[in-house]
Amino acid sequence: MGKGGYLGEFEQIVMLAVLRLGKNAYGVTTWEEIERRTGRSVMIGAVYATLDRLETKHYISSKVGDPTPERGGRAKRFFKITAQGSEALERSRKILASMWAGLDPVVGEP
């Protein structure tokens, strides 16, 4: 697997949030899901930048929904994982599982 085939930690987190959210995956809900599940504070701009990068890699796709009155007539951009993205996510899961296999769960002990 070449350099471009590995997903970074935050890319994995964003993709997993998109998967969990299903049809409700847009920028804000993805950001909220990440903060809720990881307990870490994340800049929403980092989420949008990662979504854009993943779309450039063809790991996710997006479509613009209908404008809504509660958003002042602006439309939401919805995201979903592509088949290529699903494969990349599974590859990353297998790599991490392989690296953890046989290690004591307490990191740092010899």
TAVENFEN-V142913 format. One record per pair of residues at least 6 apart in sequence whose C-alpha atoms are under 8 Angstrom apart, sorted by sequence separation. I is the first residue (numbers start at 0). GAP is how many residues later the second one is. D is the distance in Angstrom with one decimal. If there is no record, write none. Layout:
i=I gap=GAP d=D
i=I gap=GAP d=D
//
This chain:
i=18 gap=6 d=7.8
i=33 gap=6 d=7.8
i=34 gap=6 d=5.9
i=53 gap=6 d=5.8
i=54 gap=6 d=5.6
i=66 gap=6 d=4.9
i=67 gap=6 d=6.0
i=17 gap=7 d=5.3
i=34 gap=7 d=6.5
i=54 gap=7 d=7.6
i=66 gap=7 d=4.8
i=67 gap=7 d=6.2
i=16 gap=8 d=7.8
i=17 gap=8 d=7.9
i=20 gap=8 d=7.7
i=33 gap=8 d=7.8
i=65 gap=8 d=8.0
i=66 gap=8 d=3.9
i=20 gap=9 d=7.4
i=50 gap=9 d=7.6
i=65 gap=9 d=5.3
i=66 gap=9 d=7.1
i=64 gap=10 d=5.5
i=65 gap=10 d=7.2
i=30 gap=11 d=7.4
i=63 gap=11 d=6.3
i=64 gap=11 d=5.3
i=17 gap=12 d=6.2
i=63 gap=12 d=5.8
i=64 gap=12 d=6.1
i=16 gap=13 d=5.7
i=30 gap=13 d=6.1
i=63 gap=13 d=4.4
i=64 gap=13 d=6.8
i=62 gap=14 d=5.6
i=63 gap=14 d=6.1
i=61 gap=15 d=6.3
i=62 gap=15 d=5.4
i=13 gap=16 d=7.0
i=16 gap=16 d=6.1
i=27 gap=16 d=7.4
i=30 gap=16 d=6.2
i=61 gap=16 d=5.3
i=62 gap=16 d=6.7
i=16 gap=17 d=6.3
i=26 gap=17 d=7.8
i=29 gap=17 d=7.6
i=61 gap=17 d=4.4
i=60 gap=18 d=5.6
i=61 gap=18 d=6.4
i=59 gap=19 d=6.5
i=60 gap=19 d=5.5
i=13 gap=20 d=7.1
i=26 gap=20 d=7.1
i=59 gap=20 d=5.5
i=60 gap=20 d=6.4
i=12 gap=21 d=7.0
i=26 gap=21 d=6.3
i=59 gap=21 d=4.3
i=60 gap=21 d=6.4
i=58 gap=22 d=6.1
i=59 gap=22 d=5.1
i=58 gap=23 d=5.4
i=57 gap=24 d=7.0
i=58 gap=24 d=7.5
i=58 gap=25 d=5.5
i=59 gap=25 d=6.1
i=57 gap=26 d=6.8
i=58 gap=26 d=3.6
i=57 gap=27 d=6.9
i=58 gap=27 d=7.3
i=58 gap=29 d=7.5
i=13 gap=33 d=7.1
i=13 gap=36 d=7.4
i=13 gap=37 d=7.4
i=10 gap=39 d=6.4
i=9 gap=40 d=7.9
i=10 gap=43 d=7.5
i=14 gap=45 d=7.9
i=25 gap=50 d=6.7
i=26 gap=50 d=7.3
i=25 gap=51 d=5.7
i=26 gap=51 d=7.6
i=25 gap=52 d=4.5
i=24 gap=53 d=5.6
i=25 gap=53 d=5.8
i=23 gap=54 d=7.2
i=24 gap=54 d=5.5
i=22 gap=55 d=7.4
i=24 gap=55 d=7.1
i=22 gap=56 d=7.8
i=22 gap=57 d=7.6
i=21 gap=58 d=7.0
i=17 gap=61 d=6.8
i=18 gap=61 d=7.1
i=17 gap=62 d=6.4
i=18 gap=62 d=6.7
i=17 gap=63 d=7.1
i=14 gap=66 d=7.1
i=14 gap=74 d=7.8
i=11 gap=77 d=6.7
i=6 gap=81 d=7.1
i=5 gap=82 d=7.2
i=6 gap=82 d=7.2
i=4 gap=83 d=6.9
i=5 gap=85 d=8.0
i=6 gap=85 d=6.4
i=5 gap=86 d=6.5
//
